Structures are given as C-alpha cells and as structure tokens.
Amino acid sequence: MTVLPDDGFSLAAEFPDATHEQWQLLVAGVLRKAGKDVPDTAADDMLSTAIEDGLTTRPLYTADTARDGADGAGYPGFAPFTRGGRPEGGAVSGWDVRQRHERPDPVRTNEAVLADLENGVTSLWLSVGAAGVPVASLATALEGVYLDLAPVVLDAGAEFDAAARELLRLYEERGVAPEAALGNLGADPLGHAARTGRYEDIAGLTPAAAELALLCHGKYPGLRALTVDALPYHEAGASAAQELGCSLATGVALLRGLTAAGLSAEAACGQLEFRYAATADQFLTIAKLRAARRVWARVAEACGADPAAGAQRQHAVTSPVMMTRRDPWVNMLRTTVASLAAGVGGADAVTVLPFDHALGLPDGFARRIARNTSTILVEESHVGRVIDPAGGSWYVEQLTDELAHAAWAWFQEIERAGGQEAALRGGLVSERIGATWENRSKNLAKRREPVTGVSEFPILTQPPVERDPAPAAPSGGLPKVRRDEAFEALRARSDAHLEAAGTRPRVFLAALGPAAAHTARASFAANLFQAGGIEPVHDPVSVDEASVAAAFTASGASVACICSSDALYAEQAAPVAEALRAAGALRVFLAGRPGEQRETYVGAGVDEFVVAGGDAVAVLTSALDRMGVA
C-alpha cells in the first residue's frame, strides 16, 4: 500500500469551493418546484424562523456570519468566560449533580437525601421553611450526611437567614471545619419578592443577606451566601433574553448592596451563584448559558473587579414550564435533552427535576431516573469530557452573540427604570414578560409549538399518575405558567364529564371513501380532538350520504367531523353534512381547507373547518361548549 506524504494533500483539492450564492440559487430552484415564488437571493429568508427576543434562526451559517461572536468568545476559564468559567470545564469530574428536595416530612426527606447521595448525587438543594422542611427540622433532614463532603444549597424564601444560621450551627456541632463547608445559603431578597409580590420585605431582607455574605467571605471560603434566581422570571413565561436580563439586574442590585456593606467588588462577585432554566430547546439553552457568562463578565468589568472575578457560577435546572401533567413519562425525554444542553453549555451544577414534578412530590423511582439522567450523560456518554463542545459551531456562536446583545438591551432598560426592584414594583417586568407569554401561548394553542402527549399524540386511556401533593409554592407575585395549561383545562373538563356521565365527550369521524383518501385527515382530526379530551369514534371506517346518519346515531357522539380528500369533498361533503345535521349533530366540522367550496359546505351545514396551524384551543373549547361539557 502506498502511503501519501503529509504535504497538505487534500482529496477535495480538485473540487472548487461552493459559494453561498450558489447554494441560494439551488435552494431557490427547489422552492420554486414546491410552488413558492422565491427570488434567487431570498432562500435564506424563506427558510428562516423567527424566535423570541427578535432573533431569527437561519438555515445556513458560515464562518463569515458568525465571525464576530466566535472571535470574541475567548478561551475557557478566561474573560469573557463565554467558553466556560474554569479552564478545565467539566473534564475532570463532570458537573455537580444537584437533587432538589421539598418534602416537609424531615424523616422521609432524610431517607431520600441519603438514597440520592449513595447513588450518584453530589450536592443537595433543600427547600426549607414554609415550602419545605421546617427550619427547626433541618438537622433531622441532614442526619447521616457528611456535611464536609456534600455541598448543601438552601432555598428558604423569606426564612433564609434562620435557615442559614441553623445550617451553620450544624457545621459547628458536627465538627465541620469552616474551610470544608460547601454550598450556598440561598439568600435571594429580590427573587422572593418576584415570587410573592412582597416588595416591602426587600428592605428588611437585604441587610441580612449582606451580613451572611460578610460572614461567608470572612470564615467560610467554600460557601456562597446569595443566589441570583432567574427561575421566577422563566416560570412567568420570560424569554431567554428576558431571563438573562433580569438576572443581570438582580446581580447588579446585590453587588451594590454588598459593596456598600464593605465587600470588594471581587469578593461580592464571589458570593453569588446564578440559577437558570434549561429547556428542551437545546441550542437555545446552550447559547443562553454561554451568553450569561459573557454578559456577567462585562458587568464585573464595569464594576472594576479583577477579570477573574467575573467567572459566573451557574446552577441549571430543567424547566418547570415544560413539564406536563398528562403523559408525564415524556418528561423524561424533555429533561434528558435539557440536562444535556445544560452540561454542554457549561453549567457548574445541574438539577434534573423528576418526571412527575408537575404532579406533586416525586416518588423514589422518579428521583432515581432524575439522578441517573446526569450520571449517564457524565459517566457513560462522557459529555463533560470535552470543554465547551459547542464552541466553534457557527450557529451556536452567532446565537450566543445575538442573545447576549438582546439580554444586555433588556438589562439596560431595567436599569433605566431604576433597577430590578423598581422594575418589579412598577410592573415593567410583569408587563413585558406577560406580553412574551401571550405571544407564545398563541403558538401553543395553534400547535406551532407542539407538546407531545398533550397537544400532539395524547392518550385518553392512559390512567392518571397520582402523587402526594407538594407544599404550596410562594404566590402573589409573578404568575407561574406551563406549556400544557390551556390543553390541561380542556382535559379537566373531559375528566369531569367522564366522572359524571361515565363516558367522555365524543366526536364521530365521518370518513368518506377508501382509506387512502381519508386516513391522513382522519388521523389529524382524531389527534386534534383527543388533545381536548374528546374521544373520536371512527366506526364504520367509511360512510356515505346513505349510511352516515345511522352511523352517527350509533356512535353516541353529539358532534361530527367529515374527513377525506378534496376530490371526495367536492362530491360528497355537502350531502353528508346535511345528513349529519338531520341526524342531530350539534356541530359539524370538516378537516381541511375548503377553498372555493366554502359557501357550499357552510350552506350544507358545516360549522367550522379544522386545519393545521389553526387555533386548536379555540376549536376544542367551542366543541366542548356546544356539547354542554362544563
């Protein structure tokens, strides 16, 4: 075998480089074949997708389009920390696997805590106080825990000072050396105010937070006192840039308070840990975490801190907003993608919420799956072995850069309004986030953002998953939203009807012609109506004008949907609709766009046309209303 010399020989050397213009010309030709009127230079625009924050994802990224973002990313462990807060990233031990516990019973919490620590969890996130373990029972919850090995992160709301003092007392009582104490005391006055609307508490809680920071800085080098929790904004429906901007404004407010209390800018930065949501939109999550480090490094620089102090410590939590109550098993897939994105994005600690999180307190199986998600990614998939694996991706670099600029613009707007506290009090934050969620809700209702198991591929026969109720979460401030909420309300109406009447509300699928003609639209209609808890009846498989009335009556349904091809609609839809009306159908739907036949179909008795991209929530709500389902 002849070995070619290493002289720069390339197998592609004889092929000319393709240009972006050539690519656009070829794509435009394909789009024209699909019936699109596309200029030769507009392929990029035709295939681009608008996302939140005024950003756009494009079909093709090149070195030229992403050059600015990539050139400014720096190196891992060095300002602006886009590529990671530490030079080694997670290559040594992966990320910190942090499990959340909020069960009020300290004995059962202790059992769960020990099981987690024995099976892969590396730190604990404890809800303490009114929404978790009582402060006085913290010792019981942590019985048998080696506090010099397992970092503890507290989440105690307004009771953070009492909870922190109790944890510090436990350190002393159990002989933990001050330098061996690890974790975060969880002081977060602004986050608590955002959740509860108790803005009057900020003035009283801030000095206590500063006092804890001074104590940690002077005595406990491994402890941080404060958390900049962006979850209240994410859970209210904020976009990625809004989440980042609110976290920046909160962090700046805390820096001002800490430096006023006597800490240097470097020491103040060292007392903060930032908490962000990780969603199943993996590239946006990766870019968000990278952008967060970049913009926080800019804040630290503007504050005059040493560049090394700008390395943001990040705790990523799989998004509560994306968790569904129906078909909760799909949440395992969502949290796996989210935790992968968090690790790739460089999060220092990752919490995978159990798949049954939206239903109440998780059981042992759900906690095991949650912790094993990170274990498999770290120990078997070796995701942490590569430092900043997304770095150099033209798409990720440009998305990081654009997101950083959008977040910075929102942060500056908050600062012009007087800072985070003033923006919360004055309603700027809630108003802006509310508008974002309203727009997103429209996409959810139209299933442009599908929710598997809820708005797409629902299973009406799946038995409900029951869990012990979780403690009441703080309320009164920003709302908490979920992607499944509109469809969940529809399904709840169906459940109530099932309990009262013994059957679910039904829709008869009047399929015309052979299976080849009606299967696609019958499947679409069945999927649509099941998303609202309406059971489709497709028996017999095919009907016509003569048989549809008897089939409809036998189905036990009160509404019907005609399903077939456009050609068969032109021949049979009008007489079938008239027959359904005569048989007592309260509402007649037709699957597909009517085109020029709209007036004919409406005149024959068709009330509504159900189409892909239509408002599914509106259609299903009107159907349940017409059927008398409360």
Disulfide bonds with the S-S distance in Angstrom:
none
